[in-house]
Amino acid sequence: MTDHPILVAGGGIGGLATAAGLAQKGLRSVVVEQASDLREIGAGIQIGPNAFHCFDTLGVGQTMRRGAVYIDALRLMDARSGEEITRIPLGEDFRAYFGNPYAVIHRADLHRVLLDACIASPLVEIRTAHRVTGYSQEGTKTRLHIDGQHDITGAAVIGAEGLHSPIRSQMIGDGPPRISGHTTYRSVIPADQMPQDLRWNAATLWAGPKCHIVHYPLKGGKMYNLVVTYHRDLQEAVAGRPVSRDEVMQGFEHIAPRAQKIIEHGDNWKMWVLCDRDPISNWVDGRVALLGDSAHPMLQYFAQGACMAMEDAVCLSHCFAEGGPVEDVLLRYQQKRLVRTARVQMNSRLIGDYIYHPDDAKAAVRDHVMKGMSPEDWCRQLNWLYGSNGLEN
Ligand SMILES: Cc1cc2nc3c(=O)[nH]c(=O)nc-3n(C[C@H](O)[C@H](O)[C@H](O)COP(=O)(O)OP(=O)(O)OC[C@H]3O[C@@H](n4cnc5c(N)ncnc54)[C@H](O)[C@@H]3O)c2cc1C
């Protein structure tokens, strides 16, 4: 390593976790973010036990635990019949199995905790209103190119600018992400706006053909997060566009009235068209590496994109702390993360097709298999994901 800092492009969950992780190992970084202030969208996020393993390593475990809501179960409902298909209990046995809980949290709270950890560290510098356009490298130096401003020089570049990463575009050149055509709408409502009989302390998935609804409590149960998805086959990558409730309701006529009511109670809906990419086997170019959605963007169906970004951050910091030439450090990081993140990317698509959105015989198979699973079966099934600290594939 040289005296230069590590340059982290993007101040989202992945970028901030990276800076916090590097600081934990005594390494300097500069986070370069395009937005003029750092914040997350107003929505919830599910965090598996693997994310809690990360929080502890990043030095934010206790603060994060205070802001999280500890739900009792993951519930799978048939959106057409309104009947429960199965539930995964998340109580004592689950926590003991994985050594950590499954929880939900407001994105702004998660992001804020990571940001505070960065601000508190003299090893992290944050530059907002800096839009990264690309990188160059020469000898032991790397440069981040910034729109309309001077380059920033560092020892390494970490591209954590998400789905439309310019660093990925320069490094891999694989064009825009794949547009799934699945349209997702999000709303966060006060708990008293949520139908009384659905104020469950659970992350609940109402699964129907080509559509689903998810809801769970946030902010100590004072709010509910609503996520509604439908295959509208849109071919434009939309992120956070405001839409009317009537638009969200379209296509849900066939689902149980109880589930439809959830949509009626949402307001201030915003829309996304979900994108991902096929896994790739190289995200390193010399002293430059990708991280989080820049490296392995995935559909939301496994609720693991942010968890994987934080695991990347932990693994990357760990590899830097082990030492060696920067090029070797980054290749080691990639080698430790590749199979696991690709597996989650691929599983996220499969889960969407076979658990969230199947119809007819495929739905019958899902119900049959999932009804036959005991809580112990679920723990064994998910151990590769939740039981790992992400330092090995
Ligand atoms: C509907 C939905 C639900 C989800 N639910 C979950 C869940 O329950 N659990 C979970 O773990 N994950 C979930 N995810 C996935 C998760 O949101 C992402 O995987 C995660 O936010 C990726 O973090 P990131 O830091 O890699 O990228 P981002 O969050 O996209 O952050 C990138 C940052 O880089 C900045 N940036 C972009 N371009 C530039 C540039 N040129 N120069 C400088 N800065 C730039 C952006 O402004 C942003 O701050 C969900 C995703 C969606 C769409």
The ligand as an ORCA input file, in Angstrom:
! r2SCAN-3c Opt
* xyz 0 1
  C     -37.679     -3.163     -4.211
  C     -36.364     -3.562     -3.612
  C     -36.341     -4.173     -2.377
  C     -35.126     -4.574     -1.825
  N     -35.130     -5.203     -0.611
  C     -33.961     -5.605     -0.071
  C     -33.952     -6.262      1.197
  O     -35.015     -6.453      1.816
  N     -32.754     -6.665      1.708
  C     -31.570     -6.451      1.046
  O     -30.513     -6.816      1.560
  N     -31.560     -5.812     -0.162
  C     -32.708     -5.395     -0.721
  N     -32.705     -4.750     -1.936
  C     -31.418     -4.552     -2.651
  C     -30.629     -3.349     -2.111
  O     -31.449     -2.194     -2.085
  C     -29.412     -3.081     -2.975
  O     -28.772     -4.291     -3.284
  C     -28.422     -2.176     -2.246
  O     -28.999     -0.932     -1.988
  C     -27.135     -2.011     -3.052
  O     -26.292     -1.105     -2.392
  P     -25.079     -0.416     -3.180
  O     -24.432      0.467     -2.178
  O     -24.294     -1.453     -3.880
  O     -25.766      0.451     -4.320
  P     -26.754      1.691     -4.197
  O     -27.656      1.546     -3.017
  O     -27.382      1.854     -5.532
  O     -25.803      2.933     -3.902
  C     -25.026      3.510     -4.922
  C     -24.596      4.913     -4.496
  O     -23.710      5.424     -5.483
  C     -24.127      6.711     -5.881
  N     -23.723      6.899     -7.278
  C     -24.293      6.380     -8.392
  N     -23.630      6.785     -9.479
  C     -22.632      7.565     -9.050
  C     -21.588      8.287     -9.709
  N     -21.474      8.269    -11.039
  N     -20.704      8.987     -8.963
  C     -20.799      9.014     -7.600
  N     -21.776      8.373     -6.931
  C     -22.666      7.650     -7.643
  C     -25.635      6.705     -5.681
  O     -26.135      8.034     -5.548
  C     -25.752      5.897     -4.394
  O     -25.594      6.699     -3.253
  C     -33.910     -4.347     -2.524
  C     -33.923     -3.692     -3.760
  C     -35.140     -3.297     -4.291
  C     -35.146     -2.624     -5.648
*
